[in-house]
Amino acid sequence: MSTLLNLAHGIESVRNLPSPKYYRFLRKWDVEDKLKECWNNLIDMTGFSKSDEENAKEFIKCVDWNMLNFIDPLILQLISEVTNAPVTNAPVTDAPVTDAPVTDAPVTDAPVTDAPTNPCTMCMVTPPTSNPAGTDFTSVEQGTAGKCKETLVTCKRTDDLTCNKVSIQTSTGVLIDAADTKEASALLLCQNDGTYSFGTITNIGQLSCVYEECASCTSCDISKLTLPMPVAGANFLNLDSTTADGCKQTSVTCERTDSQRCGTVAVVGSNGPIMGNLASTVDGNTVTVSLTCQADGTYSSGSLNNINQLDCLYETCAVPNLCAECDINAISLANLPTGAIFNPTDIPSGNCKVTDASCARNDGKLCAQIITTVDTLIGQWRFYGYSSDAGHAYLFCGENGLYDIGAPSAIVTSITCEYINCI
């Protein structure tokens, strides 16, 4: 390494000599720059990983020996010190140096004649900078070789939402919009100026996807509807469930919570311009209807869609007279033999009901005796019919809405019919 360092110092000393002779040679051959170039190449190529002798030889090889004929003797001396061998003006004979041209490949001045590129095949789609959650943007080239490029771009939802409108837009306008859907697509055509167009919109740059009013058949919310105003003695109930296809369904109920009964109870729905009864009941106190959530996130029932308001309708409501409400079918009846029937008949008697609970025949036979046995909470009573086709027991409807046999405590629990000697 010391000899190379000596060489470096020698170059520096030559550079610093104020010798006209040095400058004469410098101007002719630019000796100093050549030596520095070879020195830097040596550093880059070997990193001084070789021996001093090998490094020196690499350096000498870099210097043009023909140039050495013109180098100042001081520099020749430095080079001789590096190689530990005398340096003469004789050319290196390891390999002849000739001025023969390189013949690896002919070099001409002819211009490159690559085929020109058609700009209408070079268009590039600039996608949206970002996509909202649950959405995606795709671009698929549709063009055929030799023709201008066509690219199908699509904005689409990847979740279960459906949108009132999906549009593809650019800075110069709306390319396309689609209603009540999950996606929109546009086929872009590459023009001769290297930009895309679609219809009358040209020079299309960055695209954007716009999704408006998106919902799904699971996103309906009954609380977002206008619901019935509270009514004293009445209630509005709702209960969510899921249909077989995974959509939300909500049952709504209008009911009286007091003892009143109404001529009509109805659930009324509206979507703004259209209103209608969704369900109703007559002479009762409650009604229920199911609302189905649609793909656009709105409720429907029957033929009424886009329901945004519900009301409960109670008409002609009053506390019922329970002594007119008794139900004979609520009383247990023992099995009847063939040809026998139980034939209850209501008898007008003011505001309260009286019922003739008769055991009868429907086969034309007369019985020596027909016994109607009535069991109550306080005992058993028997009513007889002789030489007849029927036996009669009279039941009275009480103010508690239950039958008795004339005393409020004698509430009827069951009836048995017995037929004796029928011919």
ROTOR-436871 format. One record per residue (C-alpha): residue number from 1; residue in three letters; y, x, z. Coordinates in steps of 0.2 Angstrom, whole numbers. Layout:
(NUM, Ala, (Y, X, Z)) ...
% end
This chain:
(1, Met, (0, 0, 0)) (2, Ser, (12, 15, 3)) (3, Thr, (12, 20, -15)) (4, Leu, (17, 3, -20)) (5, Leu, (31, 2, -7)) (6, Asn, (37, 19, -14)) (7, Leu, (37, 11, -31)) (8, Ala, (47, -3, -24)) (9, His, (60, 9, -16)) (10, Gly, (60, 19, -32)) (11, Ile, (65, 4, -42)) (12, Glu, (79, 0, -30)) (13, Ser, (85, 18, -30)) (14, Val, (85, 18, -49)) (15, Arg, (95, 2, -49)) (16, Asn, (108, 9, -37)) (17, Leu, (111, 25, -47)) (18, Pro, (128, 25, -56)) (19, Ser, (120, 34, -71)) (20, Pro, (127, 29, -88)) (21, Lys, (110, 35, -94)) (22, Tyr, (101, 22, -83)) (23, Tyr, (112, 8, -89)) (24, Arg, (110, 13, -107)) (25, Phe, (91, 11, -105)) (26, Leu, (93, -5, -95)) (27, Arg, (103, -13, -109)) (28, Lys, (90, -8, -122)) (29, Trp, (74, -13, -113)) (30, Asp, (79, -22, -97)) (31, Val, (68, -10, -88)) (32, Glu, (73, -16, -70)) (33, Asp, (69, -34, -74)) (34, Lys, (52, -29, -82)) (35, Leu, (47, -19, -67)) (36, Lys, (52, -33, -55)) (37, Glu, (43, -45, -65)) (38, Cys, (27, -35, -64)) (39, Trp, (29, -32, -46)) (40, Asn, (31, -51, -43)) (41, Asn, (16, -55, -54)) (42, Leu, (6, -42, -43)) (43, Ile, (10, -51, -27)) (44, Asp, (6, -69, -34)) (45, Met, (-10, -63, -42)) (46, Thr, (-18, -52, -29)) (47, Gly, (-8, -55, -13)) (48, Phe, (-12, -36, -11)) (49, Ser, (-30, -40, -7)) (50, Lys, (-36, -25, -17)) (51, Ser, (-34, -7, -14)) (52, Asp, (-19, 3, -17)) (53, Glu, (-26, 11, -33)) (54, Glu, (-32, -6, -40)) (55, Asn, (-15, -14, -36)) (56, Ala, (-6, 0, -44)) (57, Lys, (-17, -1, -60)) (58, Glu, (-13, -20, -61)) (59, Phe, (5, -15, -60)) (60, Ile, (4, -2, -74)) (61, Lys, (-6, -14, -85)) (62, Cys, (8, -26, -84)) (63, Val, (21, -14, -90)) (64, Asp, (21, -11, -109)) (65, Trp, (16, 7, -112)) (66, Asn, (26, 8, -127)) (67, Met, (41, 4, -116)) (68, Leu, (37, 19, -105)) (69, Asn, (43, 30, -120)) (70, Phe, (60, 25, -116)) (71, Ile, (60, 24, -97)) (72, Asp, (70, 36, -87)) (73, Pro, (60, 51, -81)) (74, Leu, (64, 46, -63)) (75, Ile, (54, 30, -65)) (76, Leu, (40, 39, -74)) (77, Gln, (39, 50, -59)) (78, Leu, (37, 35, -47)) (79, Ile, (24, 27, -58)) (80, Ser, (14, 44, -58)) (81, Glu, (15, 44, -39)) (82, Val, (8, 27, -38)) (83, Thr, (-7, 31, -50)) (84, Asn, (-10, 48, -43)) (85, Ala, (-11, 54, -61)) (86, Pro, (2, 61, -73)) (87, Val, (10, 49, -84)) (88, Thr, (14, 54, -102)) (89, Asn, (22, 46, -116)) (90, Ala, (5, 44, -125)) (91, Pro, (-1, 26, -126)) (92, Val, (-15, 19, -116)) (93, Thr, (-31, 21, -126)) (94, Asp, (-42, 10, -115)) (95, Ala, (-39, -4, -128)) (96, Pro, (-29, -2, -144)) (97, Val, (-13, -11, -145)) (98, Thr, (-9, -19, -161)) (99, Asp, (4, -30, -168)) (100, Ala, (-9, -42, -176)) (101, Pro, (-5, -60, -173)) (102, Val, (-16, -70, -162)) (103, Thr, (-29, -79, -172)) (104, Asp, (-36, -91, -159)) (105, Ala, (-28, -106, -167)) (106, Pro, (-15, -106, -181)) (107, Val, (3, -111, -175)) (108, Thr, (14, -120, -187)) (109, Asp, (31, -128, -186)) (110, Ala, (24, -145, -193)) (111, Pro, (30, -160, -182)) (112, Val, (17, -170, -171)) (113, Thr, (12, -185, -181)) (114, Asp, (5, -197, -167)) (115, Ala, (4, -215, -173)) (116, Pro, (19, -225, -167)) (117, Thr, (16, -237, -152)) (118, Asn, (20, -255, -155)) (119, Pro, (32, -261, -141)) (120, Cys, (24, -278, -140)) (121, Thr, (8, -270, -133)) (122, Met, (17, -261, -119)) (123, Cys, (24, -275, -108)) (124, Met, (21, -274, -90)) (125, Val, (20, -289, -77)) (126, Thr, (32, -287, -62)) (127, Pro, (23, -297, -48)) (128, Pro, (31, -305, -33)) (129, Thr, (37, -293, -20)) (130, Ser, (26, -303, -7)) (131, Asn, (15, -318, -6)) (132, Pro, (16, -331, 8)) (133, Ala, (1, -333, 19)) (134, Gly, (-13, -342, 11)) (135, Thr, (-7, -338, -7)) (136, Asp, (-11, -326, -21)) (137, Phe, (-4, -320, -37)) (138, Thr, (-15, -314, -52)) (139, Ser, (-11, -308, -69)) (140, Val, (-25, -306, -83)) (141, Glu, (-22, -299, -100)) (142, Gln, (-28, -311, -114)) (143, Gly, (-23, -301, -129)) (144, Thr, (-34, -295, -143)) (145, Ala, (-34, -277, -150)) (146, Gly, (-21, -275, -163)) (147, Lys, (-11, -290, -158)) (148, Cys, (4, -292, -146)) (149, Lys, (-1, -293, -128)) (150, Glu, (-3, -309, -119)) (151, Thr, (-5, -311, -100)) (152, Leu, (-10, -326, -90)) (153, Val, (0, -326, -73)) (154, Thr, (-5, -338, -59)) (155, Cys, (2, -343, -43)) (156, Lys, (-11, -351, -32)) (157, Arg, (-15, -357, -14)) (158, Thr, (-31, -349, -7)) (159, Asp, (-31, -361, 9)) (160, Asp, (-35, -379, 9)) (161, Leu, (-17, -385, 7)) (162, Thr, (-11, -395, -8)) (163, Cys, (8, -394, -13)) (164, Asn, (20, -407, -19)) (165, Lys, (25, -393, -32)) (166, Val, (20, -376, -37)) (167, Ser, (31, -366, -48)) (168, Ile, (32, -349, -57)) (169, Gln, (50, -342, -57)) (170, Thr, (60, -327, -63)) (171, Ser, (78, -322, -62)) (172, Thr, (82, -331, -78)) (173, Gly, (74, -348, -74)) (174, Val, (58, -358, -70)) (175, Leu, (44, -354, -81)) (176, Ile, (33, -368, -76)) (177, Asp, (30, -380, -61)) (178, Ala, (15, -391, -58)) (179, Ala, (15, -407, -46)) (180, Asp, (2, -412, -33)) (181, Thr, (-8, -396, -35)) (182, Lys, (-14, -380, -28)) (183, Glu, (-9, -368, -42)) (184, Ala, (2, -365, -58)) (185, Ser, (-1, -354, -73)) (186, Ala, (9, -347, -87)) (187, Leu, (4, -337, -103)) (188, Leu, (17, -324, -106)) (189, Leu, (19, -316, -123)) (190, Cys, (25, -298, -125)) (191, Gln, (39, -297, -138)) (192, Asn, (44, -282, -150)) (193, Asp, (57, -277, -137)) (194, Gly, (44, -273, -124)) (195, Thr, (48, -288, -113)) (196, Tyr, (38, -304, -109)) (197, Ser, (44, -321, -114)) (198, Phe, (38, -339, -111)) (199, Gly, (44, -353, -121)) (200, Thr, (63, -352, -122)) (201, Ile, (64, -339, -108)) (202, Thr, (65, -321, -113)) (203, Asn, (67, -304, -106)) (204, Ile, (56, -309, -91)) (205, Gly, (57, -298, -76)) (206, Gln, (51, -299, -59)) (207, Leu, (41, -315, -55)) (208, Ser, (41, -326, -40)) (209, Cys, (29, -340, -33)) (210, Val, (37, -355, -25)) (211, Tyr, (26, -368, -15)) (212, Glu, (35, -384, -10)) (213, Glu, (29, -397, 3)) (214, Cys, (11, -390, 5)) (215, Ala, (-1, -400, 16)) (216, Ser, (-20, -404, 17)) (217, Cys, (-31, -418, 22)) (218, Thr, (-33, -410, 39)) (219, Ser, (-14, -408, 42)) (220, Cys, (-9, -426, 45)) (221, Asp, (0, -429, 61)) (222, Ile, (2, -447, 68)) (223, Ser, (16, -442, 79)) (224, Lys, (27, -438, 64)) (225, Leu, (26, -456, 58)) (226, Thr, (39, -469, 65)) (227, Leu, (28, -478, 78)) (228, Pro, (29, -496, 86)) (229, Met, (43, -498, 99)) (230, Pro, (35, -501, 116)) (231, Val, (32, -520, 120)) (232, Ala, (30, -526, 138)) (233, Gly, (12, -531, 141)) (234, Ala, (6, -522, 125)) (235, Asn, (0, -505, 120)) (236, Phe, (-2, -494, 105)) (237, Leu, (-16, -482, 104)) (238, Asn, (-22, -469, 92)) (239, Leu, (-38, -458, 91)) (240, Asp, (-42, -444, 79)) (241, Ser, (-59, -441, 71)) (242, Thr, (-66, -431, 56)) (243, Thr, (-74, -439, 41)) (244, Ala, (-90, -433, 32)) (245, Asp, (-79, -423, 19)) (246, Gly, (-70, -414, 33)) (247, Cys, (-53, -424, 32)) (248, Lys, (-44, -431, 47)) (249, Gln, (-45, -449, 51)) (250, Thr, (-35, -458, 64)) (251, Ser, (-39, -475, 71)) (252, Val, (-24, -485, 78)) (253, Thr, (-25, -500, 89)) (254, Cys, (-12, -513, 94)) (255, Glu, (-17, -523, 110)) (256, Arg, (-11, -534, 123)) (257, Thr, (-13, -527, 141)) (258, Asp, (-8, -543, 150)) (259, Ser, (-18, -560, 150)) (260, Gln, (-10, -567, 134)) (261, Arg, (-19, -571, 118)) (262, Cys, (-10, -572, 102)) (263, Gly, (-12, -583, 87)) (264, Thr, (-11, -567, 76)) (265, Val, (-11, -548, 81)) (266, Ala, (-8, -536, 66)) (267, Val, (-6, -518, 62)) (268, Val, (8, -517, 49)) (269, Gly, (11, -501, 38)) (270, Ser, (25, -496, 27)) (271, Asn, (29, -482, 15)) (272, Gly, (47, -487, 13)) (273, Pro, (48, -499, -2)) (274, Ile, (31, -507, 2)) (275, Met, (25, -515, 18)) (276, Gly, (9, -524, 22)) (277, Asn, (-4, -529, 35)) (278, Leu, (-17, -515, 37)) (279, Ala, (-27, -526, 49)) (280, Ser, (-26, -542, 59)) (281, Thr, (-35, -554, 70)) (282, Val, (-33, -572, 74)) (283, Asp, (-33, -580, 92)) (284, Gly, (-36, -563, 100)) (285, Asn, (-27, -549, 109)) (286, Thr, (-32, -533, 100)) (287, Val, (-34, -526, 82)) (288, Thr, (-39, -509, 76)) (289, Val, (-37, -500, 59)) (290, Ser, (-42, -483, 52)) (291, Leu, (-29, -472, 43)) (292, Thr, (-36, -458, 31)) (293, Cys, (-27, -442, 29)) (294, Gln, (-25, -438, 10)) (295, Ala, (-24, -421, 1)) (296, Asp, (-5, -421, 1)) (297, Gly, (-5, -423, 20)) (298, Thr, (0, -441, 21)) (299, Tyr, (-10, -456, 28)) (300, Ser, (-17, -471, 18)) (301, Ser, (-26, -487, 22)) (302, Gly, (-33, -498, 9)) (303, Ser, (-21, -499, -6)) (304, Leu, (-6, -493, 4)) (305, Asn, (-2, -474, 2)) (306, Asn, (10, -462, 9)) (307, Ile, (12, -472, 25)) (308, Asn, (27, -466, 36)) (309, Gln, (29, -481, 48)) (310, Leu, (18, -492, 59)) (311, Asp, (22, -508, 68)) (312, Cys, (12, -519, 80)) (313, Leu, (14, -538, 76)) (314, Tyr, (10, -551, 90)) (315, Glu, (13, -569, 85)) (316, Thr, (12, -585, 96)) (317, Cys, (6, -577, 112)) (318, Ala, (3, -585, 128)) (319, Val, (-8, -585, 144)) (320, Pro, (-24, -595, 139)) (321, Asn, (-30, -610, 149)) (322, Leu, (-46, -603, 155)) (323, Cys, (-54, -619, 159)) (324, Ala, (-54, -622, 140)) (325, Glu, (-62, -605, 137)) (326, Cys, (-80, -606, 143)) (327, Asp, (-94, -600, 132)) (328, Ile, (-110, -609, 133)) (329, Asn, (-119, -595, 124)) (330, Ala, (-116, -584, 139)) (331, Ile, (-128, -594, 148)) (332, Ser, (-146, -589, 148)) (333, Leu, (-158, -602, 140)) (334, Ala, (-177, -601, 142)) (335, Asn, (-189, -601, 127)) (336, Leu, (-191, -619, 119)) (337, Pro, (-207, -626, 113)) (338, Thr, (-210, -630, 95)) (339, Gly, (-200, -646, 90)) (340, Ala, (-188, -644, 104)) (341, Ile, (-169, -639, 104)) (342, Phe, (-155, -635, 115)) (343, Asn, (-140, -646, 109)) (344, Pro, (-124, -643, 118)) (345, Thr, (-109, -654, 114)) (346, Asp, (-91, -652, 120)) (347, Ile, (-83, -668, 127)) (348, Pro, (-64, -671, 126)) (349, Ser, (-57, -671, 144)) (350, Gly, (-39, -666, 145)) (351, Asn, (-35, -648, 144)) (352, Cys, (-52, -642, 151)) (353, Lys, (-69, -641, 143)) (354, Val, (-84, -652, 148)) (355, Thr, (-100, -649, 139)) (356, Asp, (-115, -660, 137)) (357, Ala, (-129, -647, 139)) (358, Ser, (-144, -657, 132)) (359, Cys, (-162, -653, 130)) (360, Ala, (-168, -663, 114)) (361, Arg, (-182, -665, 101)) (362, Asn, (-179, -663, 83)) (363, Asp, (-197, -668, 77)) (364, Gly, (-195, -687, 80)) (365, Lys, (-206, -687, 96)) (366, Leu, (-201, -697, 111)) (367, Cys, (-205, -690, 128)) (368, Ala, (-210, -699, 144)) (369, Gln, (-199, -687, 153)) (370, Ile, (-187, -673, 148)) (371, Ile, (-181, -662, 163)) (372, Thr, (-165, -651, 161)) (373, Thr, (-165, -638, 175)) (374, Val, (-148, -630, 179)) (375, Asp, (-148, -614, 190)) (376, Thr, (-132, -609, 199)) (377, Leu, (-126, -597, 211)) (378, Ile, (-129, -609, 225)) (379, Gly, (-145, -618, 220)) (380, Gln, (-154, -627, 207)) (381, Trp, (-151, -645, 200)) (382, Arg, (-162, -655, 189)) (383, Phe, (-157, -669, 177)) (384, Tyr, (-170, -681, 170)) (385, Gly, (-171, -691, 154)) (386, Tyr, (-185, -705, 153)) (387, Ser, (-193, -712, 137)) (388, Ser, (-180, -702, 127)) (389, Asp, (-178, -689, 114)) (390, Ala, (-165, -679, 125)) (391, Gly, (-161, -675, 143)) (392, His, (-143, -672, 147)) (393, Ala, (-134, -661, 160)) (394, Tyr, (-115, -661, 161)) (395, Leu, (-106, -644, 164)) (396, Phe, (-88, -642, 168)) (397, Cys, (-77, -627, 163)) (398, Gly, (-68, -620, 178)) (399, Glu, (-51, -612, 179)) (400, Asn, (-60, -595, 180)) (401, Gly, (-67, -598, 163)) (402, Leu, (-85, -601, 169)) (403, Tyr, (-96, -616, 169)) (404, Asp, (-101, -625, 185)) (405, Ile, (-109, -642, 189)) (406, Gly, (-94, -650, 197)) (407, Ala, (-91, -638, 211)) (408, Pro, (-82, -621, 208)) (409, Ser, (-95, -612, 218)) (410, Ala, (-109, -619, 208)) (411, Ile, (-107, -607, 193)) (412, Val, (-121, -610, 181)) (413, Thr, (-132, -595, 177)) (414, Ser, (-147, -602, 167)) (415, Ile, (-154, -618, 159)) (416, Thr, (-172, -623, 157)) (417, Cys, (-179, -638, 146)) (418, Glu, (-195, -646, 150)) (419, Tyr, (-204, -659, 139)) (420, Ile, (-217, -671, 147)) (421, Asn, (-229, -682, 137)) (422, Cys, (-220, -682, 120)) (423, Ile, (-228, -692, 106)) 
% end
